[in-house]
Amino acid sequence: MPVIKSAIKKLRKDIKREKANSNFEKMLKDAIKKTKKSLTDKNIANLFSLADKAAKKHIIHKNKASRIKSRISKLLTVKSPKTETKVVAKKTTKKKTSKTAKK
């Protein structure tokens, strides 16, 4: 337990911040679960907003927020089969040069 008056105040402040941050992190985790369960525009927008706010408040790292948003976006493209595209591989044939044709 701190003895100095300013340290006592800082401890009180830190406890309040810790509670607020843990509540915010819990909201973010719940939003991720909810969005994965049902991919609606409202859930996705809410999750993206919460992830950005958490990164701005330094509750999570900015790369983690980006990774969360990327993974949810990837789920969107997997869920919608309309956007599938086929990749056709080209056959490559070896051309004969004039040197090999003469022999």
Stockholm file with secondary structure:
# STOCKHOLM 1.0

chainA/1-103         MPVIKSAIKKLRKDIKREKANSNFEKMLKDAIKKTKKSLTDKNIANLFSLADKAAKKHIIHKNKASRIKSRISKLLTVKSPKTETKVVAKKTTKKKTSKTAKK
#=GR chainA/1-103 SS CCCSHHHHHHHHHHHHHHHHHHHHHHHHHHHHHHHHHSCCHHHHHHHHHHHHHHHHTTSSCHHHHHHHHHHHHHHHHHHCGGGCCCCCCCCCCCCCCHHHHHC
#=GC SS_cons         CCCSHHHHHHHHHHHHHHHHHHHHHHHHHHHHHHHHHSCCHHHHHHHHHHHHHHHHTTSSCHHHHHHHHHHHHHHHHHHCGGGCCCCCCCCCCCCCCHHHHHC
//
